[in-house]
Amino acid sequence: MISDRKLEHLLICKNYDVSYNDKTTGFEDIELIHRALPEINNDDIDLSTEVFGKKLDSPLFITAITGGHKAAKDINKELAIIAESRNIGLGLGSQRAAIVNPELRDTYDVVRENAPDALILGNIGAPQSDLAIDAVEILDSDILAIHLNPLQESIQPEGDVDARGYVDSIKEICKTVDVPVMAKETGTGIRAEDAIELEKAGVSFIDVEGAGGTSWAAVETYRAEDRYLGELFWDWGIPTAVSTVEVVNSVEIPVVSSGGISFRTRCKLRAIALGADAVGMALPALKGAYEGQEALNQMVNRFNESLRIAMFLLGASNLEELKRSDLIIKGETKQWLEARGFDTKHYARR
């Protein structure tokens, strides 16, 4: 059953190491250039963004995590409360199970009950155009996310490996629903050419969700009887930093950078400096939800406080100025991008 699979996903993410083994996000190759004369007041720094249809107090998105099982109800409630109280974006997991099994609908109803004004993202798979209207209605979504997960589908025993017609289905979804549509990967990144195709199909936002954070091949490996395929493709994907640069430089629509973003690192700052409009975190928020509001508030506080200090050190008073900060791209990330035809030098003196 879908519901049982979703519960397994939650428990595996909570209890096992599902991070990439040898592949990183690539953000360690991004060096921001310090300003000794920032010429701004830290207290005046503005972290807000309005590019997703609502004014958010921070560029932090809690990206799609939970859905499809009764155990998700309490988690979704905790996430909804923090999204509402801190005015940040919240994405939910696939809604297919709740549409197919109405008894699971309350695991999503709890979101709007606790976050009436927050920016909420619904979620369906690329081939599920017939579910789009119901998905928006169930959550009263502000944005409908379409998840792309060919690697996960390839590894899980019950996976759907017929990806024909994805683009046509996405076009149909964009025409059918009365809210903007976001296309999002699920941990293996989006390349420039696919981003361009998605923009042409009508999506209004893209979440790259690149490699280096949670490996869904790893998650499915723990579920499989034969672990050969999961272990073979555990580190598959485009690193998040690379995918962010490729997509930001190829489309005109807002971009979310996610995949391996942690409030303990400076990945978020580097992602926005590379041009992302927001950054998404999933696993840290999931673990915080199990601990409660104190842990979730600490996560948001650390995210905002560290971002504010870094912006001060770069002389950036808002997110748009942060996007124009000077930085150096080095190492494997530079090699990858230059091999793909992207100029990394222009970032150094913007």
C-alpha positions in Angstrom: 0.0 0.0 0.0 1.0 3.6 -0.6 0.4 4.4 3.0 2.7 1.7 4.3 5.4 2.9 2.0 5.1 6.5 3.2 5.5 5.3 6.8 8.6 3.3 5.9 10.1 6.4 4.3 9.5 8.5 7.4 11.0 5.9 9.8 14.0 5.3 7.6 14.7 9.0 7.3 14.4 9.4 11.0 16.5 6.4 12.1 19.0 5.7 9.3 21.9 7.5 7.6 20.4 8.3 4.2 22.9 10.9 3.2 25.2 10.6 0.1 28.3 8.6 0.7 31.0 10.3 -1.5 29.1 13.0 -3.3 28.6 16.4 -1.7 26.4 19.4 -2.5 29.3 21.3 -4.0 28.7 24.3 -1.8 32.1 23.7 -0.2 33.6 25.0 -3.5 31.8 28.3 -3.2 33.9 31.0 -1.4 32.2 34.3 -0.7 34.5 37.4 -0.7 34.5 39.2 2.6 34.0 43.0 2.7 36.0 44.9 5.4 33.9 48.0 4.6 30.3 46.6 4.4 28.8 50.1 4.9 25.4 48.8 6.2 23.6 48.5 9.5 23.0 44.9 10.6 19.7 45.9 12.1 18.5 47.1 8.7 19.1 43.9 6.8 15.9 42.6 5.2 15.6 38.8 4.9 12.1 38.9 3.3 11.1 37.8 -0.2 7.9 38.3 -2.2 8.7 36.3 -5.4 6.4 33.3 -4.4 3.2 35.2 -4.3 3.2 36.1 -0.6 5.6 38.1 1.4 7.7 35.8 3.5 9.9 36.8 6.5 12.7 34.6 5.4 13.9 32.7 2.3 13.6 29.4 4.2 11.3 26.8 2.7 10.5 23.6 4.5 10.4 21.3 1.5 8.2 18.3 0.8 8.6 15.6 3.5 5.5 14.0 4.8 2.2 12.6 3.5 0.2 9.5 2.9 0.1 7.9 6.4 -1.7 8.6 9.7 1.7 9.0 11.4 2.2 12.1 9.2 -0.6 14.1 10.8 1.3 15.1 14.0 4.4 15.9 11.9 2.4 18.1 9.5 0.7 19.9 12.4 4.1 20.8 13.9 5.4 22.0 10.5 2.2 24.0 9.9 2.5 25.7 13.2 6.1 26.8 12.6 5.3 27.9 9.0 2.5 30.1 10.3 4.3 31.5 13.3 7.5 32.3 11.5 6.0 33.2 8.1 8.0 30.7 6.0 7.0 28.4 3.1 5.9 24.9 3.7 5.8 22.0 1.2 4.0 18.8 1.9 4.7 15.3 0.6 2.8 13.6 -2.2 -1.0 13.9 -1.9 -1.8 10.9 -4.0 -2.5 8.7 -1.0 -5.0 11.1 0.5 -6.9 11.5 -2.8 -7.1 7.7 -3.4 -7.8 7.0 0.3 -10.1 9.8 1.8 -9.5 8.5 5.3 -6.0 10.0 5.1 -7.3 13.4 4.2 -7.1 14.7 7.8 -3.3 14.3 7.6 -3.4 17.2 5.2 -6.4 19.1 6.6 -4.4 19.7 9.7 -2.1 22.0 7.8 -4.6 24.8 6.9 -6.2 24.4 10.3 -2.9 25.4 11.9 -1.5 27.6 9.1 -4.4 29.6 7.6 -2.1 32.3 6.2 1.1 30.5 5.4 2.5 29.8 2.0 1.6 26.2 1.4 2.7 23.9 -1.5 0.7 20.9 -2.5 2.4 18.0 -4.2 1.7 15.4 -6.9 3.8 13.4 -9.3 4.4 14.4 -12.9 2.1 11.8 -14.5 -0.8 12.5 -12.1 -2.5 15.3 -14.0 -5.9 13.8 -13.1 -5.2 14.5 -9.4 -4.1 18.1 -9.8 -7.4 19.9 -9.0 -8.1 17.7 -6.0 -4.6 18.2 -4.7 -5.0 22.0 -4.7 -8.4 21.8 -3.1 -7.4 19.5 -0.3 -4.7 21.8 1.0 -6.1 25.1 -0.3 -2.6 25.3 -1.8 -0.9 28.5 -2.9 1.4 26.6 -5.2 1.2 23.1 -6.6 4.5 21.3 -6.7 5.1 18.5 -9.3 7.7 16.1 -8.1 10.2 14.4 -10.4 11.7 11.3 -9.0 12.9 8.9 -11.8 15.8 7.6 -9.6 13.5 6.7 -6.7 11.0 5.1 -9.0 13.8 3.0 -10.6 15.0 1.7 -7.2 11.8 1.0 -5.3 10.1 -2.4 -6.0 6.8 -0.8 -6.9 8.3 2.0 -8.9 6.8 3.4 -12.1 9.6 3.5 -14.7 7.5 4.7 -17.7 8.4 8.4 -17.9 6.9 8.9 -21.3 4.5 11.9 -21.5 5.9 13.7 -18.4 6.2 17.1 -20.3 2.7 16.8 -21.7 1.3 16.0 -18.3 3.0 19.0 -16.7 1.6 21.2 -19.4 -1.9 19.9 -18.7 -1.5 20.5 -15.0 -0.3 24.0 -15.5 -3.4 24.7 -17.7 -5.8 22.9 -15.3 -5.1 24.4 -11.9 -5.7 28.0 -10.9 -2.5 28.3 -8.8 1.1 28.6 -9.9 3.0 25.3 -10.5 6.4 24.5 -9.2 8.5 21.6 -10.7 10.8 20.0 -8.1 13.3 17.2 -8.2 13.6 14.9 -5.2 17.3 14.8 -4.5 19.2 14.3 -7.8 19.1 17.8 -9.3 17.8 19.4 -12.5 20.1 20.3 -15.4 19.8 23.5 -17.5 18.2 21.8 -20.5 15.4 20.2 -18.4 14.8 23.5 -16.6 14.3 25.3 -19.9 11.8 22.5 -20.9 10.0 22.9 -17.7 9.7 26.7 -18.1 8.3 26.2 -21.6 5.8 23.8 -20.2 4.4 26.5 -18.0 5.8 26.0 -14.6 6.2 29.2 -12.5 8.9 28.0 -10.2 11.7 25.4 -10.0 13.1 23.6 -7.0 16.4 22.0 -8.1 16.7 19.7 -5.0 20.1 18.5 -6.0 22.4 15.7 -4.8 24.4 15.8 -1.6 21.7 15.7 1.0 19.2 12.9 1.4 19.7 10.1 -1.1 16.3 8.5 -2.0 18.3 5.7 -3.6 19.6 5.1 -0.1 16.1 5.3 1.4 14.8 2.7 -1.0 17.9 0.6 -0.4 16.8 0.1 3.2 13.4 -1.1 1.9 14.7 -3.5 -0.7 15.3 -7.2 -0.3 18.2 -7.0 -2.8 20.3 -3.9 -2.1 22.5 -4.1 -5.2 20.8 -1.4 -7.3 20.3 1.0 -4.4 23.9 0.8 -3.4 25.0 1.1 -7.0 23.0 4.4 -7.5 23.3 5.7 -3.9 25.5 8.7 -5.0 23.7 9.4 -8.4 22.8 13.0 -9.2 23.8 16.6 -10.0 25.3 18.4 -6.9 23.0 21.1 -5.6 25.4 23.9 -6.2 25.9 22.9 -9.8 22.2 22.4 -10.4 21.5 25.8 -8.8 24.0 27.6 -11.2 22.7 25.7 -14.2 19.0 26.5 -13.6 19.4 30.1 -12.4 21.4 30.9 -15.5 18.9 29.2 -17.9 15.4 30.3 -16.9 13.6 33.6 -16.0 11.5 32.1 -13.2 12.2 32.0 -9.5 14.4 29.1 -8.3 14.6 27.3 -4.9 17.9 25.7 -4.1 17.5 22.6 -1.9 19.2 19.3 -1.3 21.7 19.0 1.5 21.0 22.5 2.9 21.6 22.5 6.6 21.2 25.2 9.3 24.6 24.2 10.6 26.4 25.2 7.4 26.7 28.3 5.1 25.0 26.4 2.2 22.0 28.7 2.4 24.0 31.8 1.9 26.0 30.4 -0.9 22.8 29.1 -2.6 21.3 32.6 -2.6 24.5 34.2 -3.7 24.5 31.9 -6.7 21.1 33.3 -7.6 18.5 31.2 -5.8 15.4 33.0 -4.5 14.9 30.7 -1.6 16.5 27.7 0.0 14.8 24.5 1.1 15.4 22.1 3.9 13.6 18.8 4.5 15.5 16.3 6.8 16.4 18.9 9.5 12.8 20.1 9.6 11.5 16.5 9.8 13.8 15.7 12.8 12.8 19.0 14.4 9.2 18.2 14.0 9.7 15.0 16.0 11.2 17.1 18.8 8.6 19.9 18.8 8.2 23.6 18.4 11.2 24.5 20.4 13.5 22.6 18.1 11.8 24.0 15.0 12.1 27.5 16.3 15.7 27.0 17.0 16.2 25.8 13.5 14.6 28.9 12.0 16.4 31.2 14.4 19.8 29.7 13.5 19.0 29.9 9.8 18.0 33.6 10.0 20.7 34.7 12.4 23.5 33.1 10.4 22.1 34.4 7.1 21.9 37.9 8.6 25.5 37.9 9.9 26.8 36.6 6.6 24.9 39.3 4.7 26.4 41.9 7.0 29.9 40.7 6.2 29.1 40.9 2.5 27.6 44.3 2.6 24.2 43.0 1.4 21.2 44.7 2.9 18.6 42.4 1.1 18.4 39.2 -0.8 18.8 40.9 -4.2 22.0 42.5 -3.1 23.2 39.1 -1.8 22.7 37.7 -5.3 25.1 40.2 -6.6 27.8 39.5 -4.0 31.3 38.5 -5.3 32.3 34.9 -5.0 34.7 32.4 -6.2 33.8 29.0 -7.6 36.6 26.4 -7.4 37.3 22.7 -7.3 35.1 20.0 -8.8 32.1 22.4 -8.9 34.1 24.8 -11.2 35.3 21.9 -13.3 31.7 20.6 -13.7 30.2 23.9 -14.6 33.0 24.9 -17.1 32.7 21.5 -18.8 29.0 22.2 -19.2 29.8 25.6 -20.7 29.0 27.9 -17.8 31.3 30.9 -17.1 32.4 30.8 -13.5 34.7 33.9 -13.7 31.9 36.5 -13.9 30.8 35.7 -10.3 34.2 37.0 -9.0 33.7 40.7 -9.7 30.0 41.4 -10.0 
